[in-house]
Amino acid sequence: MYMAIDQTCCKDVFGRMKSCACSGSAMVEGRLMLDKNEGVWSKEKAVRNINILRTLIGCFFFLEEFAKSHQRGYLLAHTLFPNTMDNSMALDYPISKFEADNNLDNQNVVLKYRIAADIANDALIRVLSKVAAGVSVHDLCQYGDDIIQARGIAFPTSVCLNNTVQYHSPLADEPEILMPGDLVKIELGVHLDGYIATAAHTTVLNPDPQKPIMGPQADAICAAHYAAETALRLAKPGVKASTITRAIIETCAIFRCVPIEGTGSHRLKRFVLRATRMIPSTFDDGLTPQQRDEADFTLEQGEAYAIDVVVAAGDGKTKESLYKSTIFQRDVNQSYQLKMKSSRIAFNEISERFGVFPFSIRSLRSAPSRLGVSELVSRGLLTPYATLRTPRTSEPVAQFKCTLLLTPAGALRTTLALPLPYVRSTYRIVEGTEAAKVLGQPEIKMIKEPKLPDVPRDIVFGRKPVGVEVSMDLS
């Protein structure tokens, strides 16, 4: 309610100010023509008054933009802590509201997407600042989740090393320490009132910061970065999804890399992390050309996408890793009369705190809740996110992910392009190629990094979880 009232007032006030200012300018210019004949005003005096009014008009336009920025900053400062959203709303969401709530013509919808992105950007930057040799992967994940927990996690923080692909968010009893030379991928997501922002970034623990990282790590990072940038520039209304897929594959091939099979960029909707439309990063060899054409679609104005490019310096094939699944998501299409008390406790907590969004069992507050997860998985009420890896450690994986809004005013990137690690590939994008032509296009408009309030003092990097985490055999 505050946002709607505030925005309407701003539009009304500044609309009147601009109207008066523009009318005043026109009146002075008209008076100049009249008074030049009558000799009442000198030309210099008239021009001076015109310039003054034009300056005022410029100030009004500046103040209008400042008001929008101030509104966003005010909402950030007053909504970052605590999270007052009822996640259970997502489980009882009226279909009649669904289309209206996903209309990017509505500035309040865009504003919520942007605020969610501001929080995601801040969390990702803070987690990246803690990446160093000797740091625990668990501590990085816990820190990221702590920062955004009050807002509502759309996807828990995961940290994957080297040839691990995605969804690794270990518990405290799984000690994994960063080592010099490790390639580190960090992914997380935030939602505000169901509007989602997701982001991922790749960096390397360079043993010698004065020298660039070279070899397969550099190739994978360059391939993932440039493929993501290519996809961003192509993702416009009227463009076929297959066009973007083909560009991703061709860009990766320049660096002798391949997108990970099964990955792609998903459409976002309110409360929906993965809508039906997906831009695949690879073509499914099992589909006939006719089936591939039927699965293809055209991007449209008003859509939001998580542009996600995951690339391996290998053949793109994956296998299950040795890590246990710790990230789960409720399947709202399944129901079951649970027998165990711990399962009912877990189900109630998951429904109330996370709704339809993925969560890490590390975030469950009690041991009974964690124990109850096993039955929820076995009964199909929860879907695990498996942690995958490439077959060989010599095939590192890089990932870059951002959130894109196809608004009526043009494409808007809401999650930031962060500084890249110091790498150097032996391969180059040659002038005249399709990749070079696409990358030569102007960059997608990106929101400015806001100044967020400091995180609460009780959020400390490396803190130990309260209570005892329970190890579960979900096999």
Buried (B, 14 or more C-beta within 10 A) or exposed (E): EEBEEBBEEBEEBBEEBBEBBBEBBEEBBEBBEEBEEEEEBEEEEBBEBBEEBBEBBEEBBEBBEEBBEEBBBEBBEEBBBEBEBEBEBBBEBEEEEEEEBBEBEBBBBBBBBBBBBBBBBBBBBBBBEBBEEEBBBBBBBBBBBBBBBBBBBBBBBBBBBBBBBBBBBBBBEBEBEBEEBBBBBBBBBBBBBBBBBBBBBBBBBBEEEEEBBEBBBBBBBBBBBBBBBBBBBBBBBEBBBBBBBBBBBBBBBBBBBBBBBBBBBBBBBBBBBEBEBBBBBBBEEEEEEEEBEEBBBEBEBBBBBBBBBBBBBBEBEBEEBEBBBBBBBBBBEEEEEBEBEBBBBBBEBBBEBBBBBBBBBBBBEBBBBBBBBBBBBEBEBBBBBBBBBBEEEEBBBBBBBBBBBBBEEEBBBBBBBBEBBBBEBEBEBEEEEEBBEBBEEEEBEBBEEBEBEEBEEEBEBEEEEEEEBBEBEBE
